Amino acid sequence: MGFRCCLICVPNGYAVSMTTYPTISSLLIRANGTTEIISRDLNDPDGYKVISTLVADGGPFDIVTTRDNYTMYVDDEGLLKGSPTNNFASLITNRIIVGDVLLCGEVDDEGNDTTLPIELLGLDFSILSDITNSEINDDLEKIRSAMDLTPQIIPMTDKEFSDYLGVE
């Protein structure tokens, strides 16, 4: 067994690839306006667990792109949970965002998150928690009240189901 460049050889002769992921700095922006700089390697295979824990209490999360092409991770079920409006996140995305969010830099050419620009990492967003934005809150209430979360069972034949899915 020969040695290969950029691999670590282990005693049994198998080679194990060593991939490292750079630590990036992102900003956790809570709905109450407080912030915390998060420095982790979010691009590694377990990075989604970190994101899920930070913004969705371990549940599903979604990705929203800001007007400046930054990546924002949000709780996918925030509206259903009744999470409070995140005024800053709503402001920079032009849509209603609820709950805590994780703001990262732009995505690079390989699809990886990058560090948020330093000028954003040091900002204090707590003043936004005191803003009463009745338009955002009214819109959010309309969305919540229009949601029907009652499960519905609709009997269908196989053909109807295929047509519903758009497959033949």
N, C-alpha and C positions, 0 to 999 in steps of 0.2 A: 504494500500500500504506500503510495506516494503522498506527499503533502500538496495541498492546493492553496494557492494564494487567496487571502481574504476569507478563509474558513478556519474554524477551530477544529482540530482533530481530537477526537476523544479516544480513550483507551481501546475500545472495540474496533477501531479502524474506520468508523463512519464519520463523515464530516457533517458538522452542523453549521448552518449559515447564521451569521451574527448580523442582524439588522438593528440599527439604532435609529431612534426617532428623536428629532431635536425637541427640546423643551420650548414651548411657546408661551407667551404671556397673553392672557385674555382677561376680560373684565366681567365678573359676575355682578349684574345689576339687579338688585332686589326690587320688588314692586314698591317697597317703602322708600326707595331712593338711595339706600345705602349700597356701597360697592365694596368689592374685594378683588384684588388682583390674584388671578389663578395662574400659576406657572406649572404646567404639566405637559407631558407629551401626549396630546390628544389624538395624534395621528397613528398611534400604535394600535394593534388589533383590539386591545381592551379599552381604548379611549372612549368608546361609546358608553361604557359603564360609568366613567367619570362624569360625562356630560349628563347622562340620565339621572345620576344621583344629585347633581347640582341643580338641575332645572325641573325635574319631573318626579322627584321622590322615588327614583328607581324605575319609573314607568316609561312609556313611549314619549319621544320628543320629536320635534319637527325643525326644519331649517327654514329661516326666512332671510332673504337678502335685503340689506338696507339700501337706501338711495345711493350710498357711496360704495356699494359692492362689498361691504363687510358681511361676514357670516354671523347670523344670530341664531342660537339654539333656544327653542321655546318648548314649554310643556304642551304636548299634543292634546292633552285633555284638560287644559287649564280652564276653558269656558265651562266644561261640564262639571268641574270641581268647584266652580264659583270663585276662582282665584281673583284677587284684586287687580285692577288695571295697572299696568306698568306704563306710566306717563311718558317716560323717556323713550322706551322701546316703541311705543305707539307713535311718538313724534318723529322718530328717524325712519320709520317704515311706512308711514302714511296708512296705517291700518291699526285696528284694535289689537293690542298685545296684552295678555294678562300673565300674572305670575312673574317669577324670577327668570332672567334670561342670561345667557352666556354670550358675550360679544367677542368675536375673534376678528382678525384681519381678513384681507382678501384671500381667496383660495388661489394657490399657485397653479402652475401648468400641469402638475401631476394630480391635482384634486385635493391637496393637503391644506389644512388650515395654516395660517401664518400668524405671527405676532401682531397684535393690534398696535397701531402707531402710538408712540410714547405720549403724544399730546392728549390722547384720549384716556390713557391709563391713569393719569393724574387728576382727572376732573372730578368735581364733587356734584353728584346728581341729587343730593338730598333735598335741595330747594324744589325740585319738581314734584316731590311727594306732597307738598303743600298746595300745589296748584289744583284748583277745582275746575276741571274741564267738563262742564255739563254736557257738551255735545258728544264727547267720547263716552261718557257714562250713559247718556240717553241711548246712543247707538248700541252700546253693549247690552243694555237692558232689553232693547228691541230684539236683538239677536237671541239672547237667552230665552225670552218669552216665546219666540217663534219656534224654538227647538222642541220637537216631539221625540222624547227618548223612549217611548213605549215600543217594545219590540213588536214587529208585525210579521205574521206568517202569511204568505201569499201562495196559495196552492197553484202550481204550474205543471203543465205536461213537460216532457223532455224537450219537445220542439219549442214551446214557449220559453223555457229556460235558456235554450241555446240562442234563440232570438234575442232574449234579454241581454245575454252576454256578448252578442254580436259574433257568434261563431257558428259554423255550419257543421 
